[in-house]
Amino acid sequence: MRIGVVGAGFSGLAAAEAVQRAGHDVVVLEARDRVGGRVWSQTLPNGAVIERGAEFVEHDQAEIIATVERLGLRLAPMGMAYADREPQGGLGVGRATLLAAAARIRELLAIRGADPHESVTAFLEGLDIDPGAREAILARITISSTQPAACLPATVLGSGNYLINSDQSFRVAGGNQGVALELARRLGSAVHLSTPVHAVTWSDDRATLHAKGFDLEADRVVLSVPARLMHTIHFDPPLPAWKQAALAAVAYGHAAKLAVPLGTLTEPSATLSTPDHFWTWTAKGADGAVAPVANCFAGSAPALDALQVTAGPQQWLERLAWLRPDLALIPEDAVLTTWDDDPWIGASYSTALVGQPRRPTELIRTVGPFHFAGEHTAVGHYATMDGALRSGRRAAEEIISKT
């Protein structure tokens, strides 16, 4: 069979490589001029590798860990933990008090669970915990979810990475985009870059993808496109109303990253600016030495507005200098990455919202020749590289099982 794959992010490439290994003819059409989607690695002039998109690999993310090993790549320990950040600013809170508050939240979640119709803000305001700890935890969740805490359901508190977790994090040695590059290398000439699909005509057992430069007829199609962009592709006939509704219901957050080279070496660290809703970290690189760069991530539209990212990095650099006066920043070489202005996503990653539960069953469900992939379709680990890879493998298994 000929399999068409729309999108060369982690999910699309994982699906394509899996069905190719199963003996099928595969063609991948990617709108960008590179592979990887929201995974984008870059090497600075000082040799530091930065991740302009997805960055962290965690211990419980079995799919990406196994994929990295299978592809002959390796994971590099970062010397710091994604979920363990020292809060600065705001009301202030000591580590012991913060740990006690996190333990109390976990205890209550274990006893009575969380209501998806109750916001994180309302849940935490109802607890007898230290005000400074509450403020820091709200900032932490806002940043990583890329949505204001008042919009997030209390259920997100059940994720081990949304409260304090000191397990060391990892990155792919040489850059996370290496996973996409190796998958694409194995696919060879099957991958076509700068080839956005703008229309699809289809029947129950066949589809034709109309892209820039050519049309592709396929027996099955993997649609590995962010849900928020599916409406930009004209389907003839239209996708069923229930599928369109499920795609339209996927919520996305807003985030930006800032990488600032350092003039002197430092130690691994993770610091959260409670009032600014961003955090910064220094971490080990592939060689085990701390890379000479300060990495920053800001989450939620109000945070990006306050940091004035649309005007450039200046305001953020000033707040970073306040947060970490110990770092020898080289501001003139800073690299700012925003995703809201990227035409092929226009946001960060999928999120949950209060009273609007995720609908992975409907997002996954096939339609005619179409199989759906992407981090937004992942049942577990959505909004992560692991979830994207899982979704691609699942789509491939659906196709293989039908042959």
Buried (B, 14 or more C-beta within 10 A) or exposed (E): BBBBBBBBBBBBBBBBBBBBEBEBEBBBBBBBEBBBBBBBBBEBEEEBBBBBBBBBBBEEBEBBBEBBEEBEBEBBBBBBBBBBBEBBBBBBBEEEBBBBBBEBBBEBBEEEEBBBEBBBBBBBEEBEBBEBBBBBBBBBBBBBBBBBBEBBBBBBBBBEBBBBBEBBBBBBBBBBBBBBBBBBEBBEEBBBBEBBBEEBBBEEEBBBBBBEEEEBEBBBBBBBBBBBBBEBBEBEEEBEEEBBEBBEBBBBBBBBBBBBBBEEEBEBBBBBBBBBBBBBBBBBBBEEEBBBBBBBBBBBBBBBEBBEBEEEBBBBBEBBEEBBEEBEBBBEBBBBBBBBEBEBBBBBBBBBBBEBEBBBEBBBBBBBBBBBBBBBBBBEBBBBBBBBBBBBBBBBBBBBEEE
